[in-house]
Amino acid sequence: MSVTSLSRTRLVKAIPALAAVFALVACAGGQQGQPQAGDTRFVAGDGTMVVFDEADRKPAPDVSGQTLDGGTVSLGEYKGDVVVLNFWASWCAPCVAEAPVLKEVAAETKDDGVRFLGVAFKDDKAAALAFERNHEPGYPSLYDQPGRVALAFQGTVPPAAIPSTLIIDRKGRIAGRALGAVKYTDLLRAVTEVSDEK
């Protein structure tokens, strides 16, 4: 086999891998503030919800700010309730996939003292508002274009792990975490477990 034929064979074998890289780069570019190709801070997850032992839970920071609809909200307002805090962005395909799950679990657990709060992370405001109009989650979202809310949870949530979901217990401690798109049964089980704690 000639050197030219060998090079062509290697190139043909490399094409699928190159196509995958270009697809990732294409998904990463375009929207203001979204992670760019080569951003080593971006963390993907499989959506598995982990509930922490009560002795290992850390207090959640009392984040606050303006919501997408122009109001204001503080995590401290939900003291005594279980809070599901979800970091999302309109440009994030897993966020789109998990939106119906969050909406359904929020509606099912509302009467049990469970509150949901979204965090629109590093997103264009018009795009984030369109996402909310399309998905109608039924709960507010903080507009966190600079990423300050995510940074407040550093050590629990990597600053560029989108989507991420936290469960905060009635004592204001971080009780659970999922990195990646959450699954309905996994989220409902974890929320119910934390909500049923005495």
C-alpha contacts under 8 A as a table, 3 or more apart, distances in Angstrom:
res1	aa1	res2	aa2	distance
1	M	5	S	6.23
1	M	6	L	6.57
2	S	5	S	5.20
2	S	6	L	6.21
3	V	6	L	5.05
3	V	7	S	6.14
4	T	7	S	5.11
4	T	8	R	6.23
5	S	8	R	5.08
5	S	9	T	6.16
6	L	9	T	5.11
6	L	10	R	6.31
7	S	10	R	5.17
7	S	11	L	6.12
8	R	11	L	4.95
8	R	12	V	6.09
9	T	12	V	5.18
9	T	13	K	6.28
10	R	13	K	5.12
10	R	14	A	6.12
11	L	14	A	4.99
11	L	15	I	6.25
12	V	15	I	5.37
13	K	16	P	6.91
14	A	17	A	5.43
14	A	18	L	6.22
15	I	18	L	5.05
15	I	19	A	6.04
16	P	19	A	5.06
16	P	20	A	6.32
17	A	20	A	5.19
17	A	21	V	6.40
18	L	21	V	5.07
18	L	22	F	6.20
19	A	22	F	5.11
19	A	23	A	6.13
20	A	23	A	5.06
20	A	24	L	6.31
21	V	24	L	5.19
21	V	25	V	6.24
22	F	25	V	4.99
22	F	26	A	6.04
23	A	26	A	5.05
23	A	27	C	6.23
24	L	27	C	5.11
24	L	28	A	6.14
24	L	37	A	7.55
25	V	28	A	5.01
25	V	29	G	6.31
25	V	36	Q	7.52
25	V	37	A	5.28
26	A	29	G	5.51
26	A	30	G	7.89
27	C	30	G	7.85
28	A	34	Q	6.90
28	A	35	P	6.08
28	A	36	Q	5.22
28	A	37	A	5.82
29	G	34	Q	7.22
29	G	35	P	7.55
29	G	36	Q	5.81
29	G	37	A	7.17
30	G	34	Q	7.82
31	Q	34	Q	5.79
31	Q	91	W	7.03
31	Q	123	D	7.37
31	Q	124	D	7.05
32	Q	122	K	7.48
32	Q	123	D	6.46
32	Q	124	D	5.95
33	G	122	K	4.91
33	G	123	D	5.99
33	G	124	D	7.42
33	G	145	Q	7.27
34	Q	91	W	7.57
34	Q	122	K	5.82
34	Q	123	D	6.67
35	P	39	D	6.12
35	P	42	F	6.91
35	P	160	A	7.51
36	Q	39	D	5.52
39	D	42	F	5.98
40	T	43	V	7.90
41	R	158	P	7.58
41	R	159	P	7.24
41	R	160	A	5.86
42	F	158	P	7.90
42	F	159	P	7.79
42	F	160	A	4.75
42	F	161	A	5.76
42	F	162	I	7.87
43	V	158	P	6.90
43	V	160	A	6.15
43	V	161	A	4.66
43	V	162	I	7.35
44	A	161	A	6.12
44	A	162	I	7.17
44	A	179	L	6.74
44	A	180	G	6.03
45	G	48	T	7.76
45	G	161	A	7.78
45	G	178	A	7.63
45	G	179	L	4.55
45	G	180	G	4.25
45	G	181	A	7.63
46	D	178	A	7.95
46	D	179	L	6.41
46	D	180	G	5.07
46	D	181	A	6.76
46	D	182	V	7.92
47	G	164	S	7.96
47	G	178	A	5.16
47	G	179	L	5.10
47	G	180	G	4.08
47	G	181	A	4.64
47	G	182	V	4.47
47	G	183	K	6.75
48	T	178	A	5.38
48	T	179	L	6.95
48	T	180	G	7.57
48	T	182	V	6.62
48	T	183	K	7.69
48	T	186	D	7.08
49	M	176	G	6.65
49	M	177	R	5.49
49	M	178	A	4.41
49	M	179	L	7.74
49	M	182	V	7.19
49	M	186	D	6.20
49	M	187	L	6.52
49	M	190	A	6.93
50	V	176	G	5.35
50	V	177	R	5.39
50	V	178	A	6.36
50	V	190	A	7.74
51	V	175	A	5.72
51	V	176	G	4.16
51	V	177	R	6.70
51	V	190	A	6.56
52	F	56	D	6.31
52	F	57	R	6.32
52	F	174	I	7.92
52	F	175	A	5.29
52	F	176	G	5.66
53	D	56	D	5.36
53	D	57	R	6.66
53	D	175	A	7.52
54	E	57	R	5.42
54	E	175	A	7.21
57	R	173	R	5.73
57	R	174	I	5.59
57	R	175	A	5.92
58	K	173	R	5.29
58	K	174	I	5.65
59	P	172	G	5.83
59	P	173	R	4.13
59	P	174	I	6.08
60	A	153	F	7.47
60	A	168	I	7.15
60	A	172	G	5.87
60	A	173	R	5.21
60	A	174	I	5.63
61	P	152	A	6.48
61	P	153	F	7.07
62	D	74	S	6.77
62	D	75	L	5.37
62	D	76	G	5.65
63	V	74	S	5.83
63	V	75	L	5.61
63	V	76	G	7.64
63	V	149	V	6.29
63	V	152	A	7.42
64	S	72	T	7.32
64	S	73	V	5.54
64	S	74	S	3.98
64	S	75	L	6.16
64	S	142	L	7.72
64	S	149	V	7.90
65	G	72	T	5.51
65	G	73	V	5.78
65	G	74	S	6.59
65	G	142	L	6.20
65	G	143	Y	7.38
66	Q	70	G	6.02
66	Q	71	G	5.62
66	Q	72	T	4.35
66	Q	73	V	6.45
66	Q	142	L	5.69
66	Q	143	Y	6.07
67	T	70	G	5.29
67	T	71	G	5.18
67	T	72	T	5.48
67	T	73	V	6.71
67	T	140	P	6.52
67	T	141	S	5.35
67	T	142	L	4.15
67	T	143	Y	5.32
68	L	71	G	7.38
68	L	125	K	7.36
68	L	128	A	7.68
68	L	129	L	6.60
68	L	140	P	7.46
68	L	141	S	6.00
68	L	142	L	6.07
68	L	143	Y	5.35
69	D	129	L	7.89
69	D	140	P	7.92
72	T	142	L	7.92
73	V	77	E	7.36
73	V	142	L	7.33
74	S	77	E	5.49
74	S	78	Y	7.70
75	L	78	Y	5.68
75	L	79	K	7.40
76	G	79	K	5.38
78	Y	81	D	5.55
78	Y	82	V	7.70
78	Y	83	V	7.09
78	Y	115	R	7.38
79	K	82	V	7.99
79	K	170	R	6.44
79	K	171	K	7.12
79	K	172	G	6.47
80	G	169	D	7.94
80	G	170	R	4.44
80	G	171	K	6.34
80	G	172	G	7.53
81	D	113	G	5.31
81	D	114	V	5.76
81	D	115	R	6.69
81	D	169	D	7.03
81	D	170	R	4.87
82	V	113	G	6.35
82	V	114	V	4.68
82	V	115	R	6.14
82	V	167	I	7.04
82	V	168	I	5.65
82	V	169	D	4.79
82	V	170	R	5.02
82	V	191	V	7.90
82	V	194	V	7.37
82	V	195	S	6.18
83	V	114	V	5.73
83	V	115	R	4.78
83	V	116	F	5.58
83	V	117	L	7.17
83	V	166	L	7.99
83	V	167	I	5.69
83	V	168	I	4.98
83	V	169	D	6.67
83	V	170	R	7.84
84	V	114	V	7.38
84	V	115	R	6.24
84	V	116	F	4.69
84	V	117	L	6.23
84	V	165	T	6.84
84	V	166	L	5.67
84	V	167	I	4.60
84	V	168	I	6.35
84	V	191	V	7.88
85	L	116	F	6.02
85	L	117	L	4.99
85	L	118	G	5.72
85	L	119	V	7.25
85	L	165	T	5.59
85	L	166	L	5.05
85	L	167	I	6.33
85	L	168	I	7.62
86	N	116	F	7.72
86	N	117	L	6.42
86	N	118	G	4.75
86	N	119	V	5.96
86	N	163	P	7.12
86	N	164	S	5.80
86	N	165	T	4.35
86	N	166	L	6.42
87	F	118	G	5.96
87	F	119	V	4.65
87	F	120	A	6.18
87	F	121	F	6.26
87	F	150	A	7.82
87	F	162	I	6.27
87	F	163	P	5.38
87	F	164	S	5.16
87	F	165	T	6.25
88	W	92	C	7.19
88	W	95	C	5.72
88	W	118	G	7.11
88	W	119	V	6.08
88	W	120	A	5.23
88	W	121	F	5.79
88	W	162	I	5.88
88	W	163	P	5.03
88	W	164	S	7.18
89	A	92	C	5.42
89	A	95	C	6.59
89	A	120	A	5.39
89	A	121	F	5.52
89	A	122	K	6.98
89	A	123	D	5.79
89	A	128	A	6.77
89	A	162	I	7.38
89	A	163	P	7.59
90	S	93	A	7.82
90	S	95	C	7.22
90	S	96	V	7.20
90	S	120	A	7.95
90	S	123	D	6.81
90	S	127	A	6.20
90	S	128	A	5.45
90	S	131	F	5.78
91	W	123	D	7.62
92	C	95	C	5.25
92	C	96	V	6.62
92	C	162	I	7.25
92	C	163	P	7.57
93	A	96	V	5.15
93	A	97	A	6.36
94	P	97	A	4.89
94	P	98	E	6.18
94	P	163	P	6.80
94	P	180	G	7.02
94	P	181	A	5.40
95	C	98	E	5.26
95	C	99	A	6.08
95	C	162	I	7.47
95	C	163	P	5.69
95	C	181	A	6.37
96	V	99	A	5.35
97	A	100	P	7.16
97	A	181	A	7.13
98	E	101	V	5.24
98	E	102	L	6.40
98	E	181	A	5.43
98	E	182	V	6.13
98	E	183	K	7.25
99	A	102	L	5.30
99	A	103	K	6.22
99	A	135	H	6.76
99	A	137	P	7.31
100	P	103	K	5.05
100	P	104	E	6.08
100	P	135	H	7.28
100	P	137	P	7.77
101	V	104	E	5.22
101	V	105	V	6.16
101	V	182	V	7.49
101	V	183	K	6.82
101	V	184	Y	5.38
102	L	105	V	5.29
102	L	106	A	5.92
102	L	137	P	7.39
102	L	184	Y	7.71
103	K	106	A	5.18
103	K	107	A	6.27
103	K	136	E	7.82
103	K	137	P	4.91
103	K	138	G	6.79
104	E	107	A	5.23
104	E	108	E	6.19
105	V	108	E	5.03
105	V	109	T	6.07
105	V	184	Y	7.21
105	V	187	L	7.54
105	V	188	L	6.17
106	A	109	T	5.48
106	A	110	K	5.90
106	A	114	V	7.37
106	A	115	R	7.04
106	A	116	F	6.25
106	A	138	G	7.85
107	A	110	K	5.51
107	A	138	G	7.83
108	E	111	D	7.44
109	T	112	D	5.26
109	T	113	G	7.06
109	T	114	V	5.65
109	T	192	T	7.96
110	K	113	G	5.68
110	K	114	V	5.11
110	K	115	R	6.34
111	D	114	V	7.18
112	D	195	S	7.29
113	G	195	S	7.64
114	V	191	V	7.94
114	V	195	S	7.21
116	F	139	Y	6.04
116	F	140	P	7.68
117	L	139	Y	6.13
117	L	140	P	5.64
117	L	141	S	5.62
117	L	142	L	7.54
118	G	139	Y	7.39
118	G	140	P	6.13
118	G	141	S	3.99
118	G	142	L	6.13
119	V	141	S	5.03
119	V	142	L	4.70
119	V	143	Y	6.14
119	V	144	D	6.30
119	V	149	V	7.74
120	A	123	D	6.35
120	A	128	A	6.76
120	A	141	S	6.22
120	A	142	L	6.00
120	A	143	Y	5.03
120	A	144	D	5.53
120	A	145	Q	7.10
121	F	143	Y	6.88
121	F	144	D	4.96
121	F	145	Q	5.48
121	F	146	P	7.65
121	F	147	G	6.01
121	F	150	A	7.68
122	K	144	D	6.23
122	K	145	Q	4.04
122	K	146	P	6.07
122	K	147	G	6.05
123	D	127	A	7.14
123	D	128	A	6.33
123	D	144	D	7.68
123	D	145	Q	5.53
124	D	127	A	5.34
124	D	128	A	6.14
124	D	145	Q	7.31
125	K	128	A	5.01
125	K	129	L	6.08
125	K	143	Y	7.59
125	K	145	Q	8.00
126	A	129	L	5.15
126	A	130	A	6.19
127	A	130	A	5.06
127	A	131	F	6.20
128	A	131	F	5.00
128	A	132	E	6.35
129	L	132	E	5.08
129	L	133	R	6.20
130	A	133	R	5.01
130	A	134	N	6.13
131	F	134	N	5.18
131	F	135	H	6.16
132	E	135	H	5.21
132	E	136	E	5.34
132	E	137	P	6.71
133	R	136	E	5.41
137	P	140	P	7.92
144	D	147	G	5.25
144	D	148	R	6.50
144	D	149	V	6.40
147	G	150	A	5.33
147	G	151	L	6.28
147	G	159	P	7.46
148	R	151	L	5.03
148	R	152	A	6.31
149	V	152	A	5.15
149	V	153	F	6.91
150	A	153	F	5.38
150	A	154	Q	6.67
150	A	157	V	7.11
150	A	158	P	7.75
150	A	159	P	5.43
150	A	160	A	7.94
151	L	154	Q	4.96
151	L	159	P	5.74
153	F	156	T	5.60
153	F	157	V	5.70
153	F	158	P	7.88
153	F	159	P	7.86
154	Q	157	V	5.44
154	Q	158	P	5.87
154	Q	159	P	6.31
155	G	158	P	6.58
156	T	177	R	7.92
157	V	161	A	6.69
157	V	164	S	7.15
157	V	179	L	7.84
158	P	161	A	5.32
161	A	164	S	6.00
161	A	179	L	6.55
161	A	180	G	7.47
162	I	179	L	7.25
162	I	180	G	6.48
163	P	179	L	6.36
163	P	180	G	5.06
163	P	181	A	6.01
164	S	177	R	7.38
164	S	178	A	5.67
164	S	179	L	4.56
164	S	180	G	5.68
164	S	181	A	7.29
165	T	177	R	5.65
165	T	178	A	5.14
165	T	179	L	6.58
165	T	180	G	7.98
165	T	182	V	7.63
166	L	174	I	6.88
166	L	175	A	7.46
166	L	176	G	5.50
166	L	177	R	4.49
166	L	178	A	6.55
167	I	174	I	6.03
167	I	175	A	5.40
167	I	176	G	4.75
167	I	177	R	6.32
167	I	191	V	7.01
167	I	194	V	7.92
168	I	171	K	7.89
168	I	172	G	5.77
168	I	173	R	5.33
168	I	174	I	4.52
168	I	175	A	5.27
168	I	176	G	6.97
169	D	172	G	5.38
169	D	173	R	5.40
169	D	174	I	6.43
169	D	175	A	5.72
169	D	194	V	6.28
169	D	195	S	7.28
170	R	173	R	7.42
170	R	195	S	7.80
174	I	177	R	7.87
175	A	194	V	7.16
176	G	190	A	7.44
178	A	181	A	7.77
178	A	182	V	6.73
179	L	182	V	7.83
182	V	186	D	7.05
182	V	187	L	6.36
183	K	186	D	5.35
183	K	187	L	6.05
184	Y	187	L	5.39
184	Y	188	L	6.04
185	T	188	L	5.20
185	T	189	R	5.92
186	D	189	R	5.32
186	D	190	A	6.26
187	L	190	A	5.22
187	L	191	V	6.02
188	L	191	V	5.19
188	L	192	T	5.96
189	R	192	T	5.22
189	R	193	E	6.10
190	A	193	E	5.06
190	A	194	V	6.28
191	V	194	V	5.28
191	V	195	S	5.92
192	T	195	S	4.95
192	T	196	D	5.96
193	E	196	D	5.32
193	E	197	E	6.65
194	V	197	E	5.43
